[in-house]
């Protein structure tokens, strides 16, 4: 179980920018790591567009935003292109990272899959905050407020 102050699990995943990414490359700044069920679905689109629209503000607060789902890189590319998303999306095709971050479970009528969950990881790679059962609309404002609180 991941908890506040625990070390964030490392990852190496392909990104929507065509490069592989690891947790270590974000050291020295906050990382908003959000997990979401599926590209181009209503709730996931609201959440992604919110983060993209607030990306400049979040970056001014010393953080980067990265989304993870088990969708393919091709799907991420289409999703980013369709909505002009400015932040990085990572593809976890086998849900291994999703499971290590406790973001996999029973989604009710949708069955087992990726849960909507967000972590703020601090500059040293530790979990600073955990957001369970995220509501997509306005989540970016909730994250910006949390980053201000963290200083």
Secondary structure as a PSIPRED ss2 file (coil, helix, strand):
# PSIPRED VFORMAT (PSIPRED V4.0)

   1 X C   1.000  0.000  0.000
   2 X C   1.000  0.000  0.000
   3 X C   1.000  0.000  0.000
   4 X C   1.000  0.000  0.000
   5 X C   1.000  0.000  0.000
   6 X C   1.000  0.000  0.000
   7 X E   0.000  0.000  1.000
   8 X C   1.000  0.000  0.000
   9 X C   1.000  0.000  0.000
  10 X C   1.000  0.000  0.000
  11 X C   1.000  0.000  0.000
  12 X E   0.000  0.000  1.000
  13 X E   0.000  0.000  1.000
  14 X E   0.000  0.000  1.000
  15 X E   0.000  0.000  1.000
  16 X C   1.000  0.000  0.000
  17 X C   1.000  0.000  0.000
  18 X C   1.000  0.000  0.000
  19 X C   1.000  0.000  0.000
  20 X E   0.000  0.000  1.000
  21 X E   0.000  0.000  1.000
  22 X E   0.000  0.000  1.000
  23 X H   0.000  1.000  0.000
  24 X H   0.000  1.000  0.000
  25 X H   0.000  1.000  0.000
  26 X H   0.000  1.000  0.000
  27 X C   1.000  0.000  0.000
  28 X C   1.000  0.000  0.000
  29 X C   1.000  0.000  0.000
  30 X E   0.000  0.000  1.000
  31 X E   0.000  0.000  1.000
  32 X E   0.000  0.000  1.000
  33 X E   0.000  0.000  1.000
  34 X E   0.000  0.000  1.000
  35 X E   0.000  0.000  1.000
  36 X C   1.000  0.000  0.000
  37 X C   1.000  0.000  0.000
  38 X C   1.000  0.000  0.000
  39 X C   1.000  0.000  0.000
  40 X C   1.000  0.000  0.000
  41 X C   1.000  0.000  0.000
  42 X H   0.000  1.000  0.000
  43 X H   0.000  1.000  0.000
  44 X H   0.000  1.000  0.000
  45 X H   0.000  1.000  0.000
  46 X H   0.000  1.000  0.000
  47 X H   0.000  1.000  0.000
  48 X H   0.000  1.000  0.000
  49 X H   0.000  1.000  0.000
  50 X H   0.000  1.000  0.000
  51 X H   0.000  1.000  0.000
  52 X H   0.000  1.000  0.000
  53 X H   0.000  1.000  0.000
  54 X C   1.000  0.000  0.000
  55 X H   0.000  1.000  0.000
  56 X H   0.000  1.000  0.000
  57 X H   0.000  1.000  0.000
  58 X H   0.000  1.000  0.000
  59 X H   0.000  1.000  0.000
  60 X H   0.000  1.000  0.000
  61 X C   1.000  0.000  0.000
  62 X C   1.000  0.000  0.000
  63 X E   0.000  0.000  1.000
  64 X E   0.000  0.000  1.000
  65 X E   0.000  0.000  1.000
  66 X E   0.000  0.000  1.000
  67 X E   0.000  0.000  1.000
  68 X E   0.000  0.000  1.000
  69 X E   0.000  0.000  1.000
  70 X C   1.000  0.000  0.000
  71 X C   1.000  0.000  0.000
  72 X C   1.000  0.000  0.000
  73 X H   0.000  1.000  0.000
  74 X H   0.000  1.000  0.000
  75 X H   0.000  1.000  0.000
  76 X H   0.000  1.000  0.000
  77 X H   0.000  1.000  0.000
  78 X H   0.000  1.000  0.000
  79 X H   0.000  1.000  0.000
  80 X H   0.000  1.000  0.000
  81 X H   0.000  1.000  0.000
  82 X H   0.000  1.000  0.000
  83 X H   0.000  1.000  0.000
  84 X C   1.000  0.000  0.000
  85 X C   1.000  0.000  0.000
  86 X C   1.000  0.000  0.000
  87 X C   1.000  0.000  0.000
  88 X E   0.000  0.000  1.000
  89 X E   0.000  0.000  1.000
  90 X E   0.000  0.000  1.000
  91 X E   0.000  0.000  1.000
  92 X C   1.000  0.000  0.000
  93 X C   1.000  0.000  0.000
  94 X C   1.000  0.000  0.000
  95 X C   1.000  0.000  0.000
  96 X H   0.000  1.000  0.000
  97 X H   0.000  1.000  0.000
  98 X H   0.000  1.000  0.000
  99 X H   0.000  1.000  0.000
 100 X H   0.000  1.000  0.000
 101 X C   1.000  0.000  0.000
 102 X C   1.000  0.000  0.000
 103 X C   1.000  0.000  0.000
 104 X E   0.000  0.000  1.000
 105 X E   0.000  0.000  1.000
 106 X E   0.000  0.000  1.000
 107 X C   1.000  0.000  0.000
 108 X H   0.000  1.000  0.000
 109 X H   0.000  1.000  0.000
 110 X H   0.000  1.000  0.000
 111 X C   1.000  0.000  0.000
 112 X E   0.000  0.000  1.000
 113 X E   0.000  0.000  1.000
 114 X E   0.000  0.000  1.000
 115 X C   1.000  0.000  0.000
 116 X C   1.000  0.000  0.000
 117 X E   0.000  0.000  1.000
 118 X E   0.000  0.000  1.000
 119 X E   0.000  0.000  1.000
 120 X E   0.000  0.000  1.000
 121 X E   0.000  0.000  1.000
 122 X C   1.000  0.000  0.000
 123 X C   1.000  0.000  0.000
 124 X C   1.000  0.000  0.000
 125 X C   1.000  0.000  0.000
 126 X E   0.000  0.000  1.000
 127 X E   0.000  0.000  1.000
 128 X E   0.000  0.000  1.000
 129 X E   0.000  0.000  1.000
 130 X E   0.000  0.000  1.000
 131 X E   0.000  0.000  1.000
 132 X C   1.000  0.000  0.000
 133 X C   1.000  0.000  0.000
 134 X C   1.000  0.000  0.000
 135 X C   1.000  0.000  0.000
 136 X C   1.000  0.000  0.000
 137 X C   1.000  0.000  0.000
 138 X C   1.000  0.000  0.000
 139 X H   0.000  1.000  0.000
 140 X H   0.000  1.000  0.000
 141 X H   0.000  1.000  0.000
 142 X H   0.000  1.000  0.000
 143 X H   0.000  1.000  0.000
 144 X H   0.000  1.000  0.000
 145 X H   0.000  1.000  0.000
 146 X H   0.000  1.000  0.000
 147 X H   0.000  1.000  0.000
 148 X H   0.000  1.000  0.000
 149 X H   0.000  1.000  0.000
 150 X H   0.000  1.000  0.000
 151 X C   1.000  0.000  0.000
